[in-house]
Amino acid sequence: MPFPRSLQTLVLVFGLAAALPPCLAAAAGVQGVVIDPDGRVTPGARILLSGPTATIATTLTDDRGRFQVANLDPGPYELRV
């Protein structure tokens, strides 16, 4: 017995959504390196990431001055060190 047309369409839509390439995903992230005015990396610097209405994330740089915040909604953010 064949599947109803509406079920076939539903399966096709969910299958296409699951097959989207990562560049079209609905999450974003930010990463970087904190350096001082002399060009040296800054380990242990506190990173504060804020969205339009609230603080989204805080993190510290690693021993090489690197930081990363993942799983963000796309949009504008303010980053403070």
N, CA, C, O and CB atoms as a CASP TS submission, in Angstrom:
PFRMAT TS
TARGET T0000
AUTHOR 0000-0000-0000
METHOD Language model
MODEL 1
PARENT N/A
ATOM      1  N   MET     1       0.850  -1.181   0.000  1.00  0.00           N
ATOM      2  CA  MET     1       0.000   0.000   0.000  1.00  0.00           C
ATOM      3  C   MET     1       0.895   1.243   0.000  1.00  0.00           C
ATOM      4  O   MET     1       1.745   1.379   0.880  1.00  0.00           O
ATOM      5  CB  MET     1      -0.967  -0.001   1.232  1.00  0.00           C
ATOM      6  N   PRO     2       0.726   2.142  -0.955  1.00  0.00           N
ATOM      7  CA  PRO     2       1.560   3.343  -1.025  1.00  0.00           C
ATOM      8  C   PRO     2       1.219   4.325   0.099  1.00  0.00           C
ATOM      9  O   PRO     2       0.096   4.345   0.604  1.00  0.00           O
ATOM     10  CB  PRO     2       1.393   4.026  -2.388  1.00  0.00           C
ATOM     11  N   PHE     3       2.217   5.143   0.482  1.00  0.00           N
ATOM     12  CA  PHE     3       2.003   6.165   1.503  1.00  0.00           C
ATOM     13  C   PHE     3       1.140   7.280   0.940  1.00  0.00           C
ATOM     14  O   PHE     3       1.207   7.576  -0.253  1.00  0.00           O
ATOM     15  CB  PHE     3       3.346   6.725   2.012  1.00  0.00           C
ATOM     16  N   PRO     4       0.318   7.909   1.801  1.00  0.00           N
ATOM     17  CA  PRO     4      -0.452   9.069   1.344  1.00  0.00           C
ATOM     18  C   PRO     4       0.488  10.170   0.862  1.00  0.00           C
ATOM     19  O   PRO     4       1.607  10.297   1.359  1.00  0.00           O
ATOM     20  CB  PRO     4      -1.366   9.599   2.475  1.00  0.00           C
ATOM     21  N   ARG     5       0.039  10.954  -0.094  1.00  0.00           N
ATOM     22  CA  ARG     5       0.859  12.012  -0.690  1.00  0.00           C
ATOM     23  C   ARG     5       1.360  13.002   0.365  1.00  0.00           C
ATOM     24  O   ARG     5       2.501  13.457   0.279  1.00  0.00           O
ATOM     25  CB  ARG     5       0.058  12.755  -1.764  1.00  0.00           C
ATOM     26  N   SER     6       0.528  13.347   1.363  1.00  0.00           N
ATOM     27  CA  SER     6       0.942  14.302   2.387  1.00  0.00           C
ATOM     28  C   SER     6       2.092  13.748   3.224  1.00  0.00           C
ATOM     29  O   SER     6       2.978  14.507   3.615  1.00  0.00           O
ATOM     30  CB  SER     6      -0.242  14.660   3.290  1.00  0.00           C
ATOM     31  N   LEU     7       2.101  12.458   3.508  1.00  0.00           N
ATOM     32  CA  LEU     7       3.185  11.843   4.270  1.00  0.00           C
ATOM     33  C   LEU     7       4.464  11.812   3.443  1.00  0.00           C
ATOM     34  O   LEU     7       5.548  12.039   3.982  1.00  0.00           O
ATOM     35  CB  LEU     7       2.799  10.420   4.711  1.00  0.00           C
ATOM     36  N   GLN     8       4.361  11.536   2.149  1.00  0.00           N
ATOM     37  CA  GLN     8       5.533  11.555   1.282  1.00  0.00           C
ATOM     38  C   GLN     8       6.160  12.947   1.265  1.00  0.00           C
ATOM     39  O   GLN     8       7.382  13.080   1.334  1.00  0.00           O
ATOM     40  CB  GLN     8       5.157  11.118  -0.145  1.00  0.00           C
ATOM     41  N   THR     9       5.330  13.982   1.173  1.00  0.00           N
ATOM     42  CA  THR     9       5.824  15.355   1.165  1.00  0.00           C
ATOM     43  C   THR     9       6.491  15.701   2.487  1.00  0.00           C
ATOM     44  O   THR     9       7.552  16.325   2.496  1.00  0.00           O
ATOM     45  CB  THR     9       4.684  16.331   0.880  1.00  0.00           C
ATOM     46  N   LEU    10       5.889  15.308   3.600  1.00  0.00           N
ATOM     47  CA  LEU    10       6.435  15.571   4.921  1.00  0.00           C
ATOM     48  C   LEU    10       7.802  14.911   5.086  1.00  0.00           C
ATOM     49  O   LEU    10       8.734  15.538   5.590  1.00  0.00           O
ATOM     50  CB  LEU    10       5.473  15.078   6.002  1.00  0.00           C
ATOM     51  N   VAL    11       7.928  13.666   4.669  1.00  0.00           N
ATOM     52  CA  VAL    11       9.200  12.956   4.762  1.00  0.00           C
ATOM     53  C   VAL    11      10.246  13.632   3.887  1.00  0.00           C
ATOM     54  O   VAL    11      11.404  13.739   4.290  1.00  0.00           O
ATOM     55  CB  VAL    11       9.031  11.481   4.354  1.00  0.00           C
ATOM     56  N   LEU    12       9.868  14.084   2.713  1.00  0.00           N
ATOM     57  CA  LEU    12      10.788  14.758   1.813  1.00  0.00           C
ATOM     58  C   LEU    12      11.286  16.067   2.423  1.00  0.00           C
ATOM     59  O   LEU    12      12.477  16.371   2.343  1.00  0.00           O
ATOM     60  CB  LEU    12      10.116  15.021   0.467  1.00  0.00           C
ATOM     61  N   VAL    13      10.392  16.841   3.027  1.00  0.00           N
ATOM     62  CA  VAL    13      10.780  18.110   3.635  1.00  0.00           C
ATOM     63  C   VAL    13      11.745  17.880   4.792  1.00  0.00           C
ATOM     64  O   VAL    13      12.767  18.561   4.878  1.00  0.00           O
ATOM     65  CB  VAL    13       9.540  18.875   4.121  1.00  0.00           C
ATOM     66  N   PHE    14      11.448  16.935   5.684  1.00  0.00           N
ATOM     67  CA  PHE    14      12.342  16.654   6.800  1.00  0.00           C
ATOM     68  C   PHE    14      13.661  16.075   6.317  1.00  0.00           C
ATOM     69  O   PHE    14      14.708  16.368   6.894  1.00  0.00           O
ATOM     70  CB  PHE    14      11.681  15.698   7.781  1.00  0.00           C
ATOM     71  N   GLY    15      13.631  15.268   5.284  1.00  0.00           N
ATOM     72  CA  GLY    15      14.860  14.720   4.721  1.00  0.00           C
ATOM     73  C   GLY    15      15.739  15.807   4.141  1.00  0.00           C
ATOM     74  O   GLY    15      16.955  15.770   4.328  1.00  0.00           O
ATOM     75  N   LEU    16      15.166  16.776   3.441  1.00  0.00           N
ATOM     76  CA  LEU    16      15.940  17.889   2.898  1.00  0.00           C
ATOM     77  C   LEU    16      16.505  18.766   4.005  1.00  0.00           C
ATOM     78  O   LEU    16      17.643  19.224   3.907  1.00  0.00           O
ATOM     79  CB  LEU    16      15.080  18.724   1.962  1.00  0.00           C
ATOM     80  N   ALA    17      15.728  19.009   5.058  1.00  0.00           N
ATOM     81  CA  ALA    17      16.207  19.830   6.168  1.00  0.00           C
ATOM     82  C   ALA    17      17.389  19.165   6.863  1.00  0.00           C
ATOM     83  O   ALA    17      18.329  19.848   7.269  1.00  0.00           O
ATOM     84  CB  ALA    17      15.078  20.086   7.174  1.00  0.00           C
ATOM     85  N   ALA    18      17.353  17.856   7.004  1.00  0.00           N
ATOM     86  CA  ALA    18      18.448  17.139   7.647  1.00  0.00           C
ATOM     87  C   ALA    18      19.695  17.132   6.778  1.00  0.00           C
ATOM     88  O   ALA    18      20.805  16.966   7.285  1.00  0.00           O
ATOM     89  CB  ALA    18      18.029  15.713   7.965  1.00  0.00           C
ATOM     90  N   ALA    19      19.523  17.310   5.474  1.00  0.00           N
ATOM     91  CA  ALA    19      20.652  17.253   4.554  1.00  0.00           C
ATOM     92  C   ALA    19      21.243  18.626   4.242  1.00  0.00           C
ATOM     93  O   ALA    19      22.104  18.733   3.368  1.00  0.00           O
ATOM     94  CB  ALA    19      20.228  16.589   3.277  1.00  0.00           C
ATOM     95  N   LEU    20      20.802  19.680   4.934  1.00  0.00           N
ATOM     96  CA  LEU    20      21.332  21.011   4.668  1.00  0.00           C
ATOM     97  C   LEU    20      22.822  21.065   4.992  1.00  0.00           C
ATOM     98  O   LEU    20      23.259  20.474   5.979  1.00  0.00           O
ATOM     99  CB  LEU    20      20.569  22.069   5.482  1.00  0.00           C
ATOM    100  N   PRO    21      23.595  21.753   4.187  1.00  0.00           N
ATOM    101  CA  PRO    21      25.021  21.891   4.492  1.00  0.00           C
ATOM    102  C   PRO    21      25.227  22.752   5.731  1.00  0.00           C
ATOM    103  O   PRO    21      24.366  23.568   6.061  1.00  0.00           O
ATOM    104  CB  PRO    21      25.773  22.497   3.296  1.00  0.00           C
ATOM    105  N   PRO    22      26.357  22.586   6.426  1.00  0.00           N
ATOM    106  CA  PRO    22      26.593  23.346   7.657  1.00  0.00           C
ATOM    107  C   PRO    22      26.511  24.852   7.471  1.00  0.00           C
ATOM    108  O   PRO    22      26.141  25.559   8.408  1.00  0.00           O
ATOM    109  CB  PRO    22      27.935  22.997   8.214  1.00  0.00           C
ATOM    110  N   CYS    23      26.845  25.369   6.287  1.00  0.00           N
ATOM    111  CA  CYS    23      26.808  26.819   6.088  1.00  0.00           C
ATOM    112  C   CYS    23      25.383  27.368   6.133  1.00  0.00           C
ATOM    113  O   CYS    23      25.204  28.577   6.278  1.00  0.00           O
ATOM    114  CB  CYS    23      27.455  27.180   4.759  1.00  0.00           C
ATOM    115  N   LEU    24      24.374  26.522   6.014  1.00  0.00           N
ATOM    116  CA  LEU    24      22.984  26.970   6.083  1.00  0.00           C
ATOM    117  C   LEU    24      22.340  26.631   7.414  1.00  0.00           C
ATOM    118  O   LEU    24      21.130  26.793   7.569  1.00  0.00           O
ATOM    119  CB  LEU    24      22.181  26.355   4.960  1.00  0.00           C
ATOM    120  N   ALA    25      23.116  26.170   8.370  1.00  0.00           N
ATOM    121  CA  ALA    25      22.575  25.808   9.676  1.00  0.00           C
ATOM    122  C   ALA    25      22.114  27.065  10.413  1.00  0.00           C
ATOM    123  O   ALA    25      22.541  28.176  10.097  1.00  0.00           O
ATOM    124  CB  ALA    25      23.629  25.040  10.512  1.00  0.00           C
ATOM    125  N   ALA    26      21.240  26.873  11.398  1.00  0.00           N
ATOM    126  CA  ALA    26      20.655  28.001  12.120  1.00  0.00           C
ATOM    127  C   ALA    26      21.431  28.344  13.387  1.00  0.00           C
ATOM    128  O   ALA    26      20.860  28.927  14.308  1.00  0.00           O
ATOM    129  CB  ALA    26      19.216  27.699  12.473  1.00  0.00           C
ATOM    130  N   ALA    27      22.699  28.005  13.458  1.00  0.00           N
ATOM    131  CA  ALA    27      23.519  28.363  14.611  1.00  0.00           C
ATOM    132  C   ALA    27      24.828  28.948  14.116  1.00  0.00           C
ATOM    133  O   ALA    27      25.284  28.661  13.009  1.00  0.00           O
ATOM    134  CB  ALA    27      23.774  27.133  15.527  1.00  0.00           C
ATOM    135  N   ALA    28      25.417  29.773  14.959  1.00  0.00           N
ATOM    136  CA  ALA    28      26.675  30.431  14.594  1.00  0.00           C
ATOM    137  C   ALA    28      27.611  30.384  15.788  1.00  0.00           C
ATOM    138  O   ALA    28      27.269  29.838  16.837  1.00  0.00           O
ATOM    139  CB  ALA    28      26.436  31.904  14.132  1.00  0.00           C
ATOM    140  N   GLY    29      28.769  30.949  15.626  1.00  0.00           N
ATOM    141  CA  GLY    29      29.733  31.008  16.712  1.00  0.00           C
ATOM    142  C   GLY    29      30.729  32.117  16.452  1.00  0.00           C
ATOM    143  O   GLY    29      30.757  32.715  15.377  1.00  0.00           O
ATOM    144  N   VAL    30      31.541  32.376  17.453  1.00  0.00           N
ATOM    145  CA  VAL    30      32.591  33.374  17.325  1.00  0.00           C
ATOM    146  C   VAL    30      33.846  32.817  17.989  1.00  0.00           C
ATOM    147  O   VAL    30      33.776  32.147  19.020  1.00  0.00           O
ATOM    148  CB  VAL    30      32.164  34.742  17.966  1.00  0.00           C
ATOM    149  N   GLN    31      34.980  33.103  17.386  1.00  0.00           N
ATOM    150  CA  GLN    31      36.248  32.680  17.964  1.00  0.00           C
ATOM    151  C   GLN    31      37.297  33.728  17.639  1.00  0.00           C
ATOM    152  O   GLN    31      37.133  34.516  16.708  1.00  0.00           O
ATOM    153  CB  GLN    31      36.674  31.281  17.435  1.00  0.00           C
ATOM    154  N   GLY    32      38.371  33.733  18.406  1.00  0.00           N
ATOM    155  CA  GLY    32      39.407  34.717  18.143  1.00  0.00           C
ATOM    156  C   GLY    32      40.576  34.567  19.085  1.00  0.00           C
ATOM    157  O   GLY    32      40.652  33.625  19.873  1.00  0.00           O
ATOM    158  N   VAL    33      41.486  35.517  18.987  1.00  0.00           N
ATOM    159  CA  VAL    33      42.673  35.574  19.829  1.00  0.00           C
ATOM    160  C   VAL    33      42.752  36.990  20.398  1.00  0.00           C
ATOM    161  O   VAL    33      42.604  37.968  19.664  1.00  0.00           O
ATOM    162  CB  VAL    33      43.980  35.197  19.023  1.00  0.00           C
ATOM    163  N   VAL    34      42.985  37.096  21.700  1.00  0.00           N
ATOM    164  CA  VAL    34      43.123  38.389  22.351  1.00  0.00           C
ATOM    165  C   VAL    34      44.611  38.698  22.469  1.00  0.00           C
ATOM    166  O   VAL    34      45.386  37.907  23.007  1.00  0.00           O
ATOM    167  CB  VAL    34      42.425  38.402  23.755  1.00  0.00           C
ATOM    168  N   ILE    35      44.997  39.874  21.949  1.00  0.00           N
ATOM    169  CA  ILE    35      46.384  40.313  22.053  1.00  0.00           C
ATOM    170  C   ILE    35      46.429  41.688  22.717  1.00  0.00           C
ATOM    171  O   ILE    35      45.477  42.462  22.627  1.00  0.00           O
ATOM    172  CB  ILE    35      47.062  40.352  20.653  1.00  0.00           C
ATOM    173  N   ASP    36      47.543  41.980  23.381  1.00  0.00           N
ATOM    174  CA  ASP    36      47.696  43.287  24.020  1.00  0.00           C
ATOM    175  C   ASP    36      48.258  44.289  23.013  1.00  0.00           C
ATOM    176  O   ASP    36      48.576  43.907  21.887  1.00  0.00           O
ATOM    177  CB  ASP    36      48.619  43.189  25.265  1.00  0.00           C
ATOM    178  N   PRO    37      48.389  45.563  23.394  1.00  0.00           N
ATOM    179  CA  PRO    37      48.882  46.571  22.453  1.00  0.00           C
ATOM    180  C   PRO    37      50.277  46.285  21.892  1.00  0.00           C
ATOM    181  O   PRO    37      50.633  46.783  20.824  1.00  0.00           O
ATOM    182  CB  PRO    37      48.894  47.903  23.125  1.00  0.00           C
ATOM    183  N   ASP    38      51.068  45.481  22.615  1.00  0.00           N
ATOM    184  CA  ASP    38      52.404  45.124  22.140  1.00  0.00           C
ATOM    185  C   ASP    38      52.405  43.891  21.241  1.00  0.00           C
ATOM    186  O   ASP    38      53.462  43.457  20.785  1.00  0.00           O
ATOM    187  CB  ASP    38      53.318  44.889  23.317  1.00  0.00           C
ATOM    188  N   GLY    39      51.208  43.317  20.979  1.00  0.00           N
ATOM    189  CA  GLY    39      51.107  42.155  20.097  1.00  0.00           C
ATOM    190  C   GLY    39      51.281  40.820  20.783  1.00  0.00           C
ATOM    191  O   GLY    39      51.367  39.792  20.110  1.00  0.00           O
ATOM    192  N   ARG    40      51.334  40.804  22.107  1.00  0.00           N
ATOM    193  CA  ARG    40      51.464  39.538  22.848  1.00  0.00           C
ATOM    194  C   ARG    40      50.075  38.973  23.144  1.00  0.00           C
ATOM    195  O   ARG    40      49.131  39.722  23.397  1.00  0.00           O
ATOM    196  CB  ARG    40      52.264  39.746  24.177  1.00  0.00           C
ATOM    197  N   VAL    41      49.963  37.639  23.110  1.00  0.00           N
ATOM    198  CA  VAL    41      48.680  37.014  23.441  1.00  0.00           C
ATOM    199  C   VAL    41      48.371  37.252  24.907  1.00  0.00           C
ATOM    200  O   VAL    41      49.271  37.463  25.721  1.00  0.00           O
ATOM    201  CB  VAL    41      48.697  35.494  23.125  1.00  0.00           C
ATOM    202  N   THR    42      47.078  37.216  25.235  1.00  0.00           N
ATOM    203  CA  THR    42      46.616  37.517  26.587  1.00  0.00           C
ATOM    204  C   THR    42      45.870  36.323  27.175  1.00  0.00           C
ATOM    205  O   THR    42      44.654  36.217  27.010  1.00  0.00           O
ATOM    206  CB  THR    42      45.714  38.764  26.585  1.00  0.00           C
ATOM    207  N   PRO    43      46.578  35.424  27.858  1.00  0.00           N
ATOM    208  CA  PRO    43      45.891  34.296  28.484  1.00  0.00           C
ATOM    209  C   PRO    43      45.063  34.748  29.690  1.00  0.00           C
ATOM    210  O   PRO    43      45.434  35.684  30.399  1.00  0.00           O
ATOM    211  CB  PRO    43      46.907  33.230  28.912  1.00  0.00           C
ATOM    212  N   GLY    44      43.943  34.069  29.906  1.00  0.00           N
ATOM    213  CA  GLY    44      43.094  34.358  31.063  1.00  0.00           C
ATOM    214  C   GLY    44      42.251  35.610  30.943  1.00  0.00           C
ATOM    215  O   GLY    44      41.673  36.054  31.935  1.00  0.00           O
ATOM    216  N   ALA    45      42.162  36.192  29.758  1.00  0.00           N
ATOM    217  CA  ALA    45      41.313  37.378  29.583  1.00  0.00           C
ATOM    218  C   ALA    45      39.845  36.956  29.608  1.00  0.00           C
ATOM    219  O   ALA    45      39.477  35.928  29.040  1.00  0.00           O
ATOM    220  CB  ALA    45      41.650  38.117  28.247  1.00  0.00           C
ATOM    221  N   ARG    46      39.022  37.750  30.264  1.00  0.00           N
ATOM    222  CA  ARG    46      37.587  37.449  30.352  1.00  0.00           C
ATOM    223  C   ARG    46      36.892  38.007  29.122  1.00  0.00           C
ATOM    224  O   ARG    46      37.046  39.183  28.794  1.00  0.00           O
ATOM    225  CB  ARG    46      36.960  38.039  31.656  1.00  0.00           C
ATOM    226  N   ILE    47      36.124  37.158  28.442  1.00  0.00           N
ATOM    227  CA  ILE    47      35.350  37.528  27.262  1.00  0.00           C
ATOM    228  C   ILE    47      33.883  37.584  27.663  1.00  0.00           C
ATOM    229  O   ILE    47      33.370  36.647  28.276  1.00  0.00           O
ATOM    230  CB  ILE    47      35.580  36.518  26.084  1.00  0.00           C
ATOM    231  N   LEU    48      33.212  38.662  27.325  1.00  0.00           N
ATOM    232  CA  LEU    48      31.792  38.834  27.609  1.00  0.00           C
ATOM    233  C   LEU    48      31.084  39.073  26.282  1.00  0.00           C
ATOM    234  O   LEU    48      31.376  40.041  25.580  1.00  0.00           O
ATOM    235  CB  LEU    48      31.541  40.019  28.613  1.00  0.00           C
ATOM    236  N   LEU    49      30.163  38.197  25.945  1.00  0.00           N
ATOM    237  CA  LEU    49      29.411  38.298  24.692  1.00  0.00           C
ATOM    238  C   LEU    49      27.969  38.635  25.028  1.00  0.00           C
ATOM    239  O   LEU    49      27.303  37.897  25.755  1.00  0.00           O
ATOM    240  CB  LEU    49      29.498  36.972  23.861  1.00  0.00           C
ATOM    241  N   SER    50      27.492  39.749  24.499  1.00  0.00           N
ATOM    242  CA  SER    50      26.132  40.209  24.792  1.00  0.00           C
ATOM    243  C   SER    50      25.323  40.307  23.509  1.00  0.00           C
ATOM    244  O   SER    50      25.835  40.682  22.454  1.00  0.00           O
ATOM    245  CB  SER    50      26.157  41.570  25.513  1.00  0.00           C
ATOM    246  N   GLY    51      24.031  39.957  23.628  1.00  0.00           N
ATOM    247  CA  GLY    51      23.090  40.118  22.535  1.00  0.00           C
ATOM    248  C   GLY    51      22.304  41.396  22.736  1.00  0.00           C
ATOM    249  O   GLY    51      22.664  42.217  23.580  1.00  0.00           O
ATOM    250  N   PRO    52      21.236  41.580  21.977  1.00  0.00           N
ATOM    251  CA  PRO    52      20.450  42.813  22.062  1.00  0.00           C
ATOM    252  C   PRO    52      19.847  43.077  23.447  1.00  0.00           C
ATOM    253  O   PRO    52      19.645  44.234  23.816  1.00  0.00           O
ATOM    254  CB  PRO    52      19.348  42.767  21.049  1.00  0.00           C
ATOM    255  N   THR    53      19.560  42.031  24.211  1.00  0.00           N
ATOM    256  CA  THR    53      18.865  42.253  25.483  1.00  0.00           C
ATOM    257  C   THR    53      19.566  41.675  26.704  1.00  0.00           C
ATOM    258  O   THR    53      19.182  41.998  27.828  1.00  0.00           O
ATOM    259  CB  THR    53      17.506  41.677  25.401  1.00  0.00           C
ATOM    260  N   ALA    54      20.575  40.837  26.526  1.00  0.00           N
ATOM    261  CA  ALA    54      21.166  40.181  27.695  1.00  0.00           C
ATOM    262  C   ALA    54      22.567  39.663  27.395  1.00  0.00           C
ATOM    263  O   ALA    54      22.988  39.587  26.241  1.00  0.00           O
ATOM    264  CB  ALA    54      20.278  39.031  28.163  1.00  0.00           C
ATOM    265  N   THR    55      23.273  39.311  28.460  1.00  0.00           N
ATOM    266  CA  THR    55      24.557  38.645  28.317  1.00  0.00           C
ATOM    267  C   THR    55      24.302  37.224  27.852  1.00  0.00           C
ATOM    268  O   THR    55      23.507  36.499  28.451  1.00  0.00           O
ATOM    269  CB  THR    55      25.362  38.667  29.649  1.00  0.00           C
ATOM    270  N   ILE    56      24.971  36.832  26.795  1.00  0.00           N
ATOM    271  CA  ILE    56      24.769  35.517  26.205  1.00  0.00           C
ATOM    272  C   ILE    56      25.771  34.516  26.763  1.00  0.00           C
ATOM    273  O   ILE    56      25.404  33.391  27.101  1.00  0.00           O
ATOM    274  CB  ILE    56      24.883  35.591  24.683  1.00  0.00           C
ATOM    275  N   ALA    57      27.045  34.925  26.859  1.00  0.00           N
ATOM    276  CA  ALA    57      28.082  33.988  27.285  1.00  0.00           C
ATOM    277  C   ALA    57      29.267  34.734  27.865  1.00  0.00           C
ATOM    278  O   ALA    57      29.547  35.872  27.490  1.00  0.00           O
ATOM    279  CB  ALA    57      28.533  33.110  26.114  1.00  0.00           C
ATOM    280  N   THR    58      29.956  34.079  28.785  1.00  0.00           N
ATOM    281  CA  THR    58      31.245  34.542  29.267  1.00  0.00           C
ATOM    282  C   THR    58      32.211  33.376  29.190  1.00  0.00           C
ATOM    283  O   THR    58      31.828  32.224  29.395  1.00  0.00           O
ATOM    284  CB  THR    58      31.148  35.107  30.718  1.00  0.00           C
ATOM    285  N   THR    59      33.462  33.680  28.896  1.00  0.00           N
ATOM    286  CA  THR    59      34.485  32.655  28.823  1.00  0.00           C
ATOM    287  C   THR    59      35.842  33.309  29.076  1.00  0.00           C
ATOM    288  O   THR    59      35.952  34.534  29.121  1.00  0.00           O
ATOM    289  CB  THR    59      34.456  31.929  27.444  1.00  0.00           C
ATOM    290  N   LEU    60      36.853  32.493  29.239  1.00  0.00           N
ATOM    291  CA  LEU    60      38.219  32.980  29.416  1.00  0.00           C
ATOM    292  C   LEU    60      39.073  32.504  28.255  1.00  0.00           C
ATOM    293  O   LEU    60      38.829  31.440  27.686  1.00  0.00           O
ATOM    294  CB  LEU    60      38.814  32.502  30.765  1.00  0.00           C
ATOM    295  N   THR    61      40.085  33.307  27.906  1.00  0.00           N
ATOM    296  CA  THR    61      41.018  32.863  26.873  1.00  0.00           C
ATOM    297  C   THR    61      41.925  31.777  27.447  1.00  0.00           C
ATOM    298  O   THR    61      42.182  31.736  28.651  1.00  0.00           O
ATOM    299  CB  THR    61      41.860  34.058  26.331  1.00  0.00           C
ATOM    300  N   ASP    62      42.404  30.900  26.567  1.00  0.00           N
ATOM    301  CA  ASP    62      43.299  29.834  27.004  1.00  0.00           C
ATOM    302  C   ASP    62      44.733  30.353  27.114  1.00  0.00           C
ATOM    303  O   ASP    62      44.967  31.558  27.017  1.00  0.00           O
ATOM    304  CB  ASP    62      43.233  28.639  26.030  1.00  0.00           C
ATOM    305  N   ASP    63      45.684  29.454  27.314  1.00  0.00           N
ATOM    306  CA  ASP    63      47.079  29.876  27.499  1.00  0.00           C
ATOM    307  C   ASP    63      47.700  30.492  26.246  1.00  0.00           C
ATOM    308  O   ASP    63      48.782  31.074  26.318  1.00  0.00           O
ATOM    309  CB  ASP    63      47.910  28.698  27.933  1.00  0.00           C
ATOM    310  N   ARG    64      47.033  30.370  25.106  1.00  0.00           N
ATOM    311  CA  ARG    64      47.498  30.993  23.868  1.00  0.00           C
ATOM    312  C   ARG    64      46.650  32.201  23.479  1.00  0.00           C
ATOM    313  O   ARG    64      46.766  32.715  22.366  1.00  0.00           O
ATOM    314  CB  ARG    64      47.489  29.976  22.740  1.00  0.00           C
ATOM    315  N   GLY    65      45.791  32.656  24.408  1.00  0.00           N
ATOM    316  CA  GLY    65      44.956  33.827  24.156  1.00  0.00           C
ATOM    317  C   GLY    65      43.727  33.553  23.313  1.00  0.00           C
ATOM    318  O   GLY    65      43.025  34.485  22.920  1.00  0.00           O
ATOM    319  N   ARG    66      43.456  32.291  23.029  1.00  0.00           N
ATOM    320  CA  ARG    66      42.325  31.935  22.157  1.00  0.00           C
ATOM    321  C   ARG    66      41.039  31.779  22.953  1.00  0.00           C
ATOM    322  O   ARG    66      41.054  31.420  24.130  1.00  0.00           O
ATOM    323  CB  ARG    66      42.623  30.639  21.396  1.00  0.00           C
ATOM    324  N   PHE    67      39.925  32.059  22.282  1.00  0.00           N
ATOM    325  CA  PHE    67      38.602  31.828  22.867  1.00  0.00           C
ATOM    326  C   PHE    67      37.656  31.372  21.777  1.00  0.00           C
ATOM    327  O   PHE    67      37.902  31.579  20.589  1.00  0.00           O
ATOM    328  CB  PHE    67      38.059  33.108  23.564  1.00  0.00           C
ATOM    329  N   GLN    68      36.558  30.740  22.206  1.00  0.00           N
ATOM    330  CA  GLN    68      35.530  30.285  21.271  1.00  0.00           C
ATOM    331  C   GLN    68      34.205  30.213  21.999  1.00  0.00           C
ATOM    332  O   GLN    68      34.127  29.721  23.125  1.00  0.00           O
ATOM    333  CB  GLN    68      35.896  28.906  20.655  1.00  0.00           C
ATOM    334  N   VAL    69      33.154  30.711  21.346  1.00  0.00           N
ATOM    335  CA  VAL    69      31.778  30.587  21.841  1.00  0.00           C
ATOM    336  C   VAL    69      30.971  30.014  20.685  1.00  0.00           C
ATOM    337  O   VAL    69      30.938  30.598  19.602  1.00  0.00           O
ATOM    338  CB  VAL    69      31.183  31.985  22.345  1.00  0.00           C
ATOM    339  N   ALA    70      30.323  28.882  20.903  1.00  0.00           N
ATOM    340  CA  ALA    70      29.587  28.188  19.847  1.00  0.00           C
ATOM    341  C   ALA    70      28.084  28.204  20.127  1.00  0.00           C
ATOM    342  O   ALA    70      27.635  28.641  21.186  1.00  0.00           O
ATOM    343  CB  ALA    70      30.084  26.741  19.711  1.00  0.00           C
ATOM    344  N   ASN    71      27.335  27.725  19.166  1.00  0.00           N
ATOM    345  CA  ASN    71      25.877  27.546  19.262  1.00  0.00           C
ATOM    346  C   ASN    71      25.137  28.853  19.554  1.00  0.00           C
ATOM    347  O   ASN    71      24.302  28.921  20.456  1.00  0.00           O
ATOM    348  CB  ASN    71      25.553  26.532  20.346  1.00  0.00           C
ATOM    349  N   LEU    72      25.453  29.874  18.783  1.00  0.00           N
ATOM    350  CA  LEU    72      24.768  31.158  18.903  1.00  0.00           C
ATOM    351  C   LEU    72      23.742  31.292  17.784  1.00  0.00           C
ATOM    352  O   LEU    72      23.933  30.769  16.686  1.00  0.00           O
ATOM    353  CB  LEU    72      25.779  32.333  18.862  1.00  0.00           C
ATOM    354  N   ASP    73      22.663  31.992  18.073  1.00  0.00           N
ATOM    355  CA  ASP    73      21.723  32.344  17.016  1.00  0.00           C
ATOM    356  C   ASP    73      22.383  33.398  16.137  1.00  0.00           C
ATOM    357  O   ASP    73      23.062  34.283  16.657  1.00  0.00           O
ATOM    358  CB  ASP    73      20.362  32.863  17.603  1.00  0.00           C
ATOM    359  N   PRO    74      22.207  33.331  14.836  1.00  0.00           N
ATOM    360  CA  PRO    74      22.771  34.373  13.976  1.00  0.00           C
ATOM    361  C   PRO    74      22.210  35.744  14.332  1.00  0.00           C
ATOM    362  O   PRO    74      21.029  35.869  14.655  1.00  0.00           O
ATOM    363  CB  PRO    74      22.491  34.060  12.505  1.00  0.00           C
ATOM    364  N   GLY    75      23.045  36.760  14.274  1.00  0.00           N
ATOM    365  CA  GLY    75      22.604  38.104  14.599  1.00  0.00           C
ATOM    366  C   GLY    75      23.735  38.939  15.136  1.00  0.00           C
ATOM    367  O   GLY    75      24.866  38.462  15.227  1.00  0.00           O
ATOM    368  N   PRO    76      23.453  40.189  15.500  1.00  0.00           N
ATOM    369  CA  PRO    76      24.504  41.075  16.015  1.00  0.00           C
ATOM    370  C   PRO    76      24.799  40.809  17.501  1.00  0.00           C
ATOM    371  O   PRO    76      23.893  40.546  18.291  1.00  0.00           O
ATOM    372  CB  PRO    76      24.095  42.542  15.820  1.00  0.00           C
ATOM    373  N   TYR    77      26.069  40.884  17.851  1.00  0.00           N
ATOM    374  CA  TYR    77      26.509  40.704  19.237  1.00  0.00           C
ATOM    375  C   TYR    77      27.572  41.745  19.550  1.00  0.00           C
ATOM    376  O   TYR    77      28.238  42.266  18.655  1.00  0.00           O
ATOM    377  CB  TYR    77      27.058  39.260  19.476  1.00  0.00           C
ATOM    378  N   GLU    78      27.717  42.036  20.829  1.00  0.00           N
ATOM    379  CA  GLU    78      28.795  42.902  21.307  1.00  0.00           C
ATOM    380  C   GLU    78      29.755  42.036  22.088  1.00  0.00           C
ATOM    381  O   GLU    78      29.341  41.270  22.959  1.00  0.00           O
ATOM    382  CB  GLU    78      28.252  44.084  22.185  1.00  0.00           C
ATOM    383  N   LEU    79      31.034  42.151  21.785  1.00  0.00           N
ATOM    384  CA  LEU    79      32.061  41.369  22.455  1.00  0.00           C
ATOM    385  C   LEU    79      32.965  42.327  23.227  1.00  0.00           C
ATOM    386  O   LEU    79      33.483  43.292  22.666  1.00  0.00           O
ATOM    387  CB  LEU    79      32.882  40.516  21.434  1.00  0.00           C
ATOM    388  N   ARG    80      33.148  42.054  24.506  1.00  0.00           N
ATOM    389  CA  ARG    80      34.030  42.867  25.360  1.00  0.00           C
ATOM    390  C   ARG    80      35.094  41.976  25.979  1.00  0.00           C
ATOM    391  O   ARG    80      34.844  40.817  26.311  1.00  0.00           O
ATOM    392  CB  ARG    80      33.219  43.599  26.473  1.00  0.00           C
ATOM    393  N   VAL    81      36.280  42.540  26.126  1.00  0.00           N
ATOM    394  CA  VAL    81      37.391  41.827  26.754  1.00  0.00           C
ATOM    395  C   VAL    81      37.768  42.571  28.019  1.00  0.00           C
ATOM    396  O   VAL    81      38.687  42.159  28.727  1.00  0.00           O
ATOM    397  CB  VAL    81      38.617  41.701  25.788  1.00  0.00           C
TER
END
